[in-house]
C-alpha cells in the first residue's frame, strides 16, 4: 500500500509541492512556481504571503486527487522567520542575498564564534543567520523587541501548519553561526547576543511535529489528523537516501541554486574557511564536511537555459585551437574562488554558437564542482542530485575528474524524495544511473581540464 507524503520544497528560485510515493521513492506529482524576493518592505525580503497561498493551493489540489498520509518541509538555508507573541511575523523574512547587511560586518565579527566552533565561514550578505539577526536588531530595535521566537525556514512552515514551535538542526547547521555541530547544541553567540530566550527546542529532521490546525485543515481540505514532520535543509534532504543506502566513503552533489558537495567518510582534510567550505549537519545530527558555489544562479546569469547537447559538446572539444572556457567566479564572494571575477577565454563565440557556449558552461560547472569536492576530501562514488543530474556532459566531466563512479538521480527533485524518506523508507531504493564515458571523450575532457587549470593559474595571479 502506497504511503504518500506531500513535501513542501522551497528553493531560492523555485517553490514546489511534490507528492512522493515512499514505497517506490518517486514523485508522482509535482506542482511548482518561480519565486522572487519583494522590495515592498523594510528591506529585500521573501514574499511569505505568496508562498503560503501557493502551498495551500497546491496541497488542496493534491488532496483532491490523492489521499495524503503526511506532510513535511524542505527549504533553502540561511533564512529565519521572526515570530511575535501573536504568532505573526514581527519583521519581514530577510532575503539572504541582501548585501546591505555587510555594512555592520566589522562590528558583527567581534561577536561571532570561531570557525573551529561552528564550522561556519564568514559569508557575504545574510548567508550567516547570525549576521542577519545582528543587522536587524541594530537597525530596527523596536521591531526586533517584539520578536518572541526565531524559527528556521522549514520550521516556520511547520509552525504555520501545526502551531508547534521547534527548530531543525540541519538548518541551524547550515553556516548560520548559531550552532556548534560537533557539540550538537546552540553556539556561544546565542548567549552573547541575548537571543537564547528566542530560540525554541531543536528536533532532528523527520521527527513528528504535530497535526494540522483546524484552520489549515479547512484551507487545504486535508483531515486535521494529518501528521506534519520536522523539516530539513534542502541539501541535507538530498543526502538522506544515501545515508540509508550507502556505506562510506561516498559523496553527494546537490545541484540547485547552490551546488553543494557533501562528503561522508572521505579523506581527512582541514576545511578552508576562506573557500566557502563548511560543516553541514545531516538528518541524524552528524557533521558533514561540505563545500559549495552558486552554480544554479551562475547558470541563470549566464543565460544557459538548456542542458548541453552532443553537437555543441563535440564542436567545443574538437573544433577550436583554444576552446572557449569560463573561469570563476560568476557570483563573486562565494565558492572555492570567492576573490576572482569571471571571464571567458578562447575563441570568441558567435550567436550561432549558443550550443557550444552552453557546453562550456556545463563543463565549467563540473570543474567548479570538483574543486569543491577536493576541498572536502571526497572519496568513493559520487551521487548527483537535482537539475544538473540530467545534463550528461556535466556528469561525464565529473566522472573524468574524480576517476570514481558517478551516478545520477532519476528523480525530478531529489530533495523531495529525501525529505519523504525520513518518514518512511522505500521498498525499492531510489534509482541511480551510472555515468559512462568512452575513451575518446574521456581524453578530450581530460585535455580540456588541463587547459582550464593552466588558465586558472594565470587568472588567479
C-alpha positions as CSV (number, residue, x, y, z in Angstrom):
1,X,0.0,0.0,0.0
2,X,1.4,3.4,-1.0
3,X,2.3,5.9,1.7
4,X,2.1,9.3,0.1
5,X,4.0,12.3,1.6
6,X,3.4,15.9,0.4
7,X,6.7,17.6,0.5
8,X,6.8,21.4,0.6
9,X,10.1,22.1,-1.2
10,X,11.1,25.7,-1.2
11,X,14.2,26.7,-3.1
12,X,15.6,30.1,-3.6
13,X,14.4,30.4,-7.2
14,X,11.5,27.9,-7.3
15,X,8.8,26.6,-4.9
16,X,7.4,23.1,-5.2
17,X,5.0,20.8,-3.5
18,X,5.8,17.3,-4.5
19,X,3.7,14.2,-3.7
20,X,6.1,11.4,-3.1
21,X,5.2,7.7,-3.0
22,X,7.6,6.5,-0.4
23,X,7.2,2.8,-1.4
24,X,9.0,3.4,-4.7
25,X,10.9,6.7,-3.7
26,X,9.4,8.7,-6.6
27,X,7.4,11.8,-7.0
28,X,4.1,11.0,-8.6
29,X,3.0,14.7,-8.9
30,X,4.9,18.0,-8.7
31,X,3.3,21.5,-8.6
32,X,5.8,24.4,-8.9
33,X,6.1,28.1,-9.4
34,X,9.0,30.5,-9.6
35,X,9.8,32.7,-6.6
36,X,11.4,36.1,-6.2
37,X,12.1,38.5,-3.3
38,X,9.9,41.5,-2.7
39,X,11.2,45.1,-2.2
40,X,7.9,46.3,-0.6
41,X,9.2,46.0,3.0
42,X,11.8,47.3,5.4
43,X,14.4,45.5,3.3
44,X,14.5,42.9,0.5
45,X,12.5,40.0,1.8
46,X,10.7,36.8,0.9
47,X,7.1,37.1,0.0
48,X,5.7,34.8,2.7
49,X,2.1,35.5,1.8
50,X,2.5,34.5,-1.9
51,X,4.4,31.4,-0.7
52,X,1.7,30.4,1.7
53,X,-1.0,30.9,-0.9
54,X,0.9,28.7,-3.2
55,X,1.4,26.0,-0.6
56,X,-2.3,25.9,0.4
57,X,-3.5,25.8,-3.2
58,X,-1.0,23.0,-4.1
59,X,-2.0,20.9,-1.0
60,X,-5.7,21.4,-1.8
61,X,-5.1,20.4,-5.4
62,X,-3.1,17.3,-4.4
63,X,-5.6,16.3,-1.7
64,X,-8.4,16.4,-4.3
65,X,-6.5,13.8,-6.4
66,X,-4.8,11.6,-3.8
67,X,-5.0,10.5,-0.1
68,X,-2.1,12.3,1.5
69,X,-0.8,10.5,4.6
70,X,1.7,13.1,5.9
71,X,3.4,16.4,5.2
72,X,7.0,17.5,5.6
73,X,9.0,20.6,4.5
74,X,12.5,21.1,3.0
75,X,13.8,24.6,2.2
76,X,17.0,26.5,1.4
77,X,19.1,27.6,4.3
78,X,20.3,31.0,5.7
79,X,16.7,32.0,6.4
80,X,14.7,32.5,9.5
81,X,11.3,33.9,10.4
82,X,10.9,36.2,13.4
83,X,7.6,35.5,15.2
84,X,5.8,37.8,17.7
85,X,3.6,36.8,20.7
86,X,0.5,36.6,18.4
87,X,2.2,34.0,16.1
88,X,2.6,36.5,13.3
89,X,5.8,37.8,11.7
90,X,7.3,40.5,13.8
91,X,9.6,41.5,10.9
92,X,9.8,40.6,7.2
93,X,11.7,37.5,6.3
94,X,15.1,38.9,5.2
95,X,16.4,37.8,1.8
96,X,19.9,36.4,2.5
97,X,21.3,37.9,-0.8
98,X,20.8,41.5,0.6
99,X,24.3,42.9,0.7
100,X,23.3,45.9,2.9
101,X,24.0,43.6,5.9
102,X,27.7,43.9,5.2
103,X,27.7,47.4,6.5
104,X,27.8,46.0,10.0
105,X,30.1,43.1,9.2
106,X,33.1,44.5,11.1
107,X,31.0,45.1,14.2
108,X,29.4,41.7,14.0
109,X,32.7,39.9,13.6
110,X,33.6,41.0,17.1
111,X,30.8,38.8,18.4
112,X,30.6,35.8,16.0
113,X,32.1,32.4,17.2
114,X,35.2,30.9,15.7
115,X,35.1,28.6,12.6
116,X,36.5,25.9,14.8
117,X,33.4,26.1,17.0
118,X,30.7,26.4,14.3
119,X,32.2,25.1,11.1
120,X,30.5,28.2,9.6
121,X,32.6,30.5,7.4
122,X,32.1,34.3,7.3
123,X,30.0,34.8,4.3
124,X,28.7,37.9,2.5
125,X,25.2,39.4,2.8
126,X,22.9,37.4,5.1
127,X,24.4,34.0,4.4
128,X,25.2,33.8,8.1
129,X,21.9,34.0,10.0
130,X,23.7,35.5,13.0
131,X,24.7,38.4,10.8
132,X,21.1,38.9,9.7
133,X,19.8,38.9,13.3
134,X,22.6,41.3,14.4
135,X,21.8,43.7,11.5
136,X,18.0,43.6,12.1
137,X,18.5,44.1,15.9
138,X,20.8,47.1,15.3
139,X,18.7,48.8,12.6
140,X,15.2,48.0,13.8
141,X,15.4,47.7,17.6
142,X,11.7,48.5,18.1
143,X,10.5,45.8,15.7
144,X,13.1,43.3,17.0
145,X,12.0,43.8,20.6
146,X,8.6,42.3,19.5
147,X,10.3,39.0,18.5
148,X,9.3,36.1,20.7
149,X,10.6,33.2,18.6
150,X,13.3,32.7,15.9
151,X,12.3,29.9,13.6
152,X,14.4,28.2,10.9
153,X,12.7,28.5,7.4
154,X,11.4,24.8,7.2
155,X,10.1,25.1,10.8
156,X,8.3,28.3,10.1
157,X,6.1,26.4,7.6
158,X,5.7,23.5,10.1
159,X,4.6,26.2,12.6
160,X,2.1,27.6,10.1
161,X,0.6,24.1,9.5
162,X,0.6,22.9,13.1
163,X,1.2,25.8,15.5
164,X,4.2,23.9,17.0
165,X,7.5,25.7,17.7
166,X,10.7,23.8,17.1
167,X,13.9,24.4,15.1
168,X,15.6,21.7,12.9
169,X,19.3,21.1,13.4
170,X,20.0,20.8,9.7
171,X,19.1,24.4,9.0
172,X,20.9,25.6,12.2
173,X,24.0,23.7,11.0
174,X,23.9,25.5,7.6
175,X,26.6,28.2,8.1
176,X,24.3,30.0,10.5
177,X,26.8,30.9,13.2
178,X,24.1,29.8,15.6
179,X,25.1,26.1,16.1
180,X,28.1,24.1,17.2
181,X,27.8,20.9,15.1
182,X,30.4,18.8,17.0
183,X,28.8,19.6,20.3
184,X,25.3,19.4,18.9
185,X,23.9,22.5,20.6
186,X,23.4,26.2,20.1
187,X,26.6,28.2,19.8
188,X,28.1,30.7,22.2
189,X,26.8,33.5,20.0
190,X,23.3,32.9,21.4
191,X,24.2,33.9,25.0
192,X,26.5,36.7,23.9
193,X,23.6,38.4,22.0
194,X,20.9,37.6,24.4
195,X,19.0,35.5,21.9
196,X,18.7,32.3,24.0
197,X,15.0,33.0,25.1
198,X,14.0,33.4,21.5
199,X,15.2,30.0,20.3
200,X,12.9,27.1,20.8
201,X,14.0,23.5,21.4
202,X,15.6,21.6,18.5
203,X,14.4,18.4,16.8
204,X,16.1,16.1,14.3
205,X,14.5,16.2,10.8
206,X,11.8,13.6,10.2
207,X,10.5,13.6,13.8
208,X,6.8,14.2,14.2
209,X,6.0,17.9,14.9
210,X,2.2,17.7,15.2
211,X,-1.0,17.6,13.2
212,X,-2.8,20.3,11.1
213,X,-4.6,23.1,12.9
214,X,-8.3,23.3,12.2
215,X,-7.7,26.4,10.1
216,X,-5.1,24.7,7.9
217,X,-7.2,21.5,7.6
218,X,-10.1,23.6,6.3
219,X,-7.9,25.6,3.9
220,X,-6.1,22.6,2.4
221,X,-9.1,20.2,2.5
222,X,-7.0,17.7,4.5
223,X,-8.0,16.0,7.8
224,X,-6.9,17.6,11.0
225,X,-5.3,14.3,11.9
226,X,-2.7,14.7,9.0
227,X,0.8,14.3,10.6
228,X,3.4,17.0,9.9
229,X,7.0,16.1,10.4
230,X,10.1,18.2,11.3
231,X,11.6,19.8,8.2
232,X,15.1,19.7,6.7
233,X,17.5,21.9,4.9
234,X,17.3,21.0,1.2
235,X,20.9,19.9,0.6
236,X,20.7,17.6,3.6
237,X,17.5,16.2,2.2
238,X,19.4,15.2,-0.9
239,X,21.8,13.3,1.4
240,X,19.1,11.3,3.1
241,X,18.7,8.4,0.6
242,X,22.4,7.8,0.7
243,X,22.6,7.8,4.5
244,X,20.1,5.0,4.4
245,X,21.5,3.0,1.4
246,X,25.3,3.6,1.1
247,X,28.4,2.7,3.1
248,X,31.1,5.4,3.3
249,X,33.1,6.7,1.7
250,X,30.8,8.5,-0.8
251,X,29.9,12.0,-1.8
252,X,26.6,13.7,-2.8
253,X,26.4,16.7,-5.0
254,X,23.2,18.7,-4.7
255,X,22.6,21.0,-7.7
256,X,20.0,23.7,-7.2
257,X,20.6,27.5,-6.9
258,X,23.6,26.3,-4.9
259,X,25.8,23.4,-5.9
260,X,26.8,21.7,-2.7
261,X,29.2,18.9,-2.4
262,X,29.0,16.8,0.8
263,X,31.5,14.1,1.8
264,X,30.7,11.1,4.0
265,X,33.7,9.1,5.3
266,X,36.1,10.9,2.9
267,X,39.8,11.6,3.2
268,X,40.7,13.7,6.3
269,X,41.1,17.4,5.4
270,X,41.2,20.7,7.2
271,X,38.4,22.8,5.9
272,X,39.3,26.1,4.4
273,X,37.0,28.8,5.7
274,X,38.1,31.3,3.0
275,X,36.9,28.9,0.2
276,X,33.3,28.5,1.3
277,X,33.8,25.1,2.8
278,X,31.9,24.4,6.0
279,X,30.3,21.8,8.2
280,X,26.7,20.9,7.4
281,X,24.6,18.9,9.8
282,X,22.8,15.9,8.4
283,X,19.4,14.5,9.3
284,X,20.9,12.3,12.0
285,X,22.6,15.4,13.6
286,X,26.1,14.4,12.4
287,X,28.5,17.0,11.0
288,X,29.3,16.7,7.3
289,X,32.3,18.4,5.5
290,X,30.8,20.4,2.7
291,X,31.8,23.0,0.0
292,X,29.7,24.9,-2.4
293,X,29.3,27.6,-5.0
294,X,26.3,29.3,-6.5
295,X,26.2,27.1,-9.6
296,X,22.5,27.4,-10.4
297,X,22.5,31.1,-10.0
298,X,25.6,31.4,-12.2
299,X,24.0,29.3,-14.9
300,X,20.9,31.5,-14.8
301,X,23.0,34.7,-15.0
302,X,24.9,33.2,-18.0
303,X,21.7,32.5,-19.8
304,X,22.2,28.8,-20.1
305,X,18.6,27.7,-20.2
306,X,19.1,24.3,-21.7
307,X,21.3,21.3,-20.9
308,X,24.3,20.9,-23.1
309,X,23.8,19.0,-26.4
310,X,26.1,16.5,-28.1
311,X,26.5,18.6,-31.2
312,X,27.7,21.6,-29.1
313,X,30.0,19.5,-26.9
314,X,31.6,17.8,-29.9
315,X,32.3,21.2,-31.5
316,X,33.7,22.6,-28.2
317,X,36.1,19.7,-27.8
318,X,37.3,19.2,-31.4
319,X,36.9,22.4,-33.5
320,X,38.9,25.1,-31.6
321,X,42.6,25.6,-31.3
322,X,41.8,27.3,-27.9
323,X,38.4,26.1,-26.8
324,X,36.1,28.6,-25.2
325,X,36.1,28.2,-21.4
326,X,34.8,30.1,-18.4
327,X,37.0,31.0,-15.4
328,X,35.5,31.7,-11.9
329,X,33.6,33.3,-10.4
330,X,30.3,34.5,-11.9
331,X,28.9,35.1,-8.4
332,X,31.8,36.6,-6.5
333,X,32.3,36.3,-2.8
334,X,31.3,32.6,-2.6
335,X,32.7,29.3,-3.8
336,X,36.2,28.0,-3.9
337,X,37.4,31.2,-5.7
338,X,35.5,34.0,-4.0
339,X,38.1,36.6,-4.8
340,X,38.0,36.1,-8.6
341,X,35.8,37.7,-11.2
342,X,34.7,35.5,-14.1
343,X,36.0,35.9,-17.7
344,X,35.8,33.9,-20.9
345,X,38.9,32.8,-22.7
346,X,39.4,31.1,-26.0
347,X,37.9,31.9,-29.4
348,X,35.1,34.4,-29.4
349,X,31.7,32.7,-29.9
350,X,29.2,34.0,-32.4
351,X,25.5,34.0,-31.8
352,X,25.2,30.7,-33.7
353,X,27.5,29.1,-31.2
354,X,25.0,29.0,-28.3
355,X,25.2,25.2,-28.2
356,X,29.0,25.5,-27.7
357,X,28.6,28.1,-25.1
358,X,26.1,26.0,-23.1
359,X,28.5,23.1,-23.3
360,X,31.4,25.2,-22.0
361,X,29.1,26.3,-19.1
362,X,28.3,22.7,-18.3
363,X,32.0,21.9,-18.1
364,X,32.7,24.9,-16.0
365,X,30.1,23.8,-13.5
366,X,31.6,20.4,-13.4
367,X,35.1,21.8,-12.9
368,X,33.9,24.0,-10.1
369,X,32.1,21.1,-8.5
370,X,35.2,19.1,-8.5
371,X,37.2,21.9,-6.9
372,X,34.6,21.8,-4.1
373,X,35.0,18.0,-3.8
374,X,38.8,18.3,-3.4
375,X,38.3,20.8,-0.6
376,X,36.3,18.3,1.5
377,X,38.3,15.2,0.8
378,X,35.7,13.4,-1.4
379,X,36.3,9.8,-1.9
380,X,34.3,6.9,-3.3
381,X,31.3,7.2,-5.7
382,X,29.6,10.5,-6.3
383,X,25.8,10.8,-6.5
384,X,24.4,13.8,-8.3
385,X,21.0,15.2,-7.4
386,X,18.9,18.0,-8.8
387,X,18.7,19.6,-12.3
388,X,22.3,19.0,-13.4
389,X,21.8,15.3,-12.9
390,X,20.1,15.4,-16.2
391,X,23.0,17.0,-18.1
392,X,25.1,14.0,-19.2
393,X,28.1,16.1,-20.1
394,X,28.3,17.7,-16.7
395,X,28.2,14.2,-15.2
396,X,30.8,12.8,-17.6
397,X,33.2,15.6,-16.8
398,X,32.7,14.9,-13.1
399,X,33.5,11.2,-13.7
400,X,36.7,12.0,-15.6
401,X,37.8,14.5,-13.0
402,X,37.2,12.3,-9.9
403,X,38.2,9.0,-11.5
404,X,35.5,7.5,-9.4
405,X,32.0,6.2,-10.3
406,X,29.4,9.0,-10.8
407,X,25.7,8.1,-10.5
408,X,22.9,10.4,-11.5
409,X,19.4,10.6,-9.9
410,X,16.3,9.7,-11.9
411,X,14.3,12.0,-9.6
412,X,12.9,15.4,-10.6
413,X,13.6,16.8,-7.2
414,X,16.0,14.7,-5.1
415,X,15.3,17.0,-2.1
416,X,11.6,16.0,-2.0
417,X,12.3,12.2,-2.1
418,X,15.0,12.6,0.6
419,X,12.7,14.5,2.9
420,X,9.9,11.9,2.4
421,X,12.3,9.0,3.1
422,X,12.9,10.3,6.6
423,X,9.2,9.4,7.3
424,X,9.2,6.0,5.6
425,X,11.9,4.1,3.8
426,X,11.1,2.8,0.4
427,X,10.6,-0.9,-0.5
428,X,12.6,-0.1,-3.6
429,X,15.6,2.3,-3.2
430,X,15.8,5.4,-5.4
431,X,17.1,4.8,-8.9
432,X,20.6,6.0,-10.0
433,X,22.1,5.6,-13.4
434,X,25.9,5.1,-13.7
435,X,27.7,7.5,-16.0
436,X,29.8,6.0,-18.7
437,X,32.4,7.9,-20.8
438,X,34.2,6.3,-23.8
439,X,37.9,6.6,-24.1
440,X,37.9,9.3,-26.8
441,X,35.6,11.6,-24.9
442,X,37.5,10.9,-21.7
443,X,40.7,12.0,-23.3
444,X,39.0,15.1,-24.7
445,X,37.6,16.1,-21.4
446,X,40.9,15.5,-19.6
447,X,42.7,17.7,-22.1
448,X,40.1,20.5,-21.6
449,X,40.6,20.2,-17.8
450,X,44.3,20.6,-18.1
451,X,43.9,23.7,-20.2
452,X,41.3,25.1,-17.7
453,X,43.7,24.5,-14.8
454,X,46.6,26.2,-16.7
455,X,44.3,29.2,-17.4
456,X,43.1,29.3,-13.8
457,X,46.6,29.7,-12.5
458,X,47.1,32.8,-14.6
459,X,43.6,34.1,-13.8
460,X,44.4,33.9,-10.0
461,X,47.7,35.7,-10.3
